[in-house]
């Protein structure tokens, strides 16, 4: 384990490296995507250190550069996704309730735009799209809105499962599938209809979970107070 002063030095060096790369690439024709990527990386660095304002600036600049460069939907989708995740974490940390509500609204807006752009650019069955569904699910789960989190978690977990069935991936214990199944397990346990009470799901259990989810959703839909628009947004 690094000593405290070594860790500080490592962080300072990492931040300086990102800034140096940004200065080198700034304004260079043909390197717009690399420039935006390094600004995004610096944003990640700040977000993980909970320097949210600095992270927002870097993510916003990355998004602006990509838009100006007419970058593809997968890159713009990633930029929106990062801003959405940032707003979700920022909302948890902030004390002002009015500001928190606004950050939650912005988080959902950017995450759903990320899903739209990524799905249009890369299709439904890919890891990037699964990550978008997962990010939206986590946003709702953090608010305790398990009913809204569930459909996105189900969709996220089914994508790598479909990739496995289609031969796109061949690892039955793929870490992304394992991770998304674990996230789904935590949500179904919170809803109290998982017979295994929070057990980590394995791939073979996914069809049963999906069947349980369909039955649960059918029962819950009659009692739901969501608007028609919200139901449509929360997927079927």
KASUL-V474135 format. One line per field, one symbol per residue. psi: psi as a letter, one per 30 degrees, with the letter a starting at -180 (. if undefined). burial: I if it has 16 or more other ideal C-beta (glycine too) atoms within 10 Angstrom, else O. A space follows every 10 residues. Layout:
# KASUL-V474135
psi=???
burial=???
This chain:
# KASUL-V474135
psi=kkleeeeeee eeeeeeeeee eeeefkgkkf geeeeeeeee eeeeeeefgg ieeeeeeeee eeeeeeeegh lleeeeeeee eeeeeeeeee eefkekeeee eeeeeeeeee eeeeeeeeee efleileeee eeeeeeeeee effgieeeee eeeeeeffef eeeeefgelg jfhkeeeeee eeeeeeeeee fhgjfgigkk kleffeeeee eeeeeeeeef effkgkleee eeegl.
burial=OOOOOOOOOO OOOOIOOIOO IIOOIOOOOO OIIOIIIIII IIIIIIIOOO OIOIIIOIII IIIOIIOOIO IOIIIIIIII IIIIIIIIII IOOOOOOOOO OOIIOIIIOI IIIIIOIIIO IIOOIIIIII IIIIIIIIII IOIOOIIIII IIIIIIIIII IOIIOOOOIO OOOIOIIIII IOIIIIIIII OOOIOOOOOO IOIOIIOOIO OIIOOIIOOO OOOOOOOOOO OOOIOO
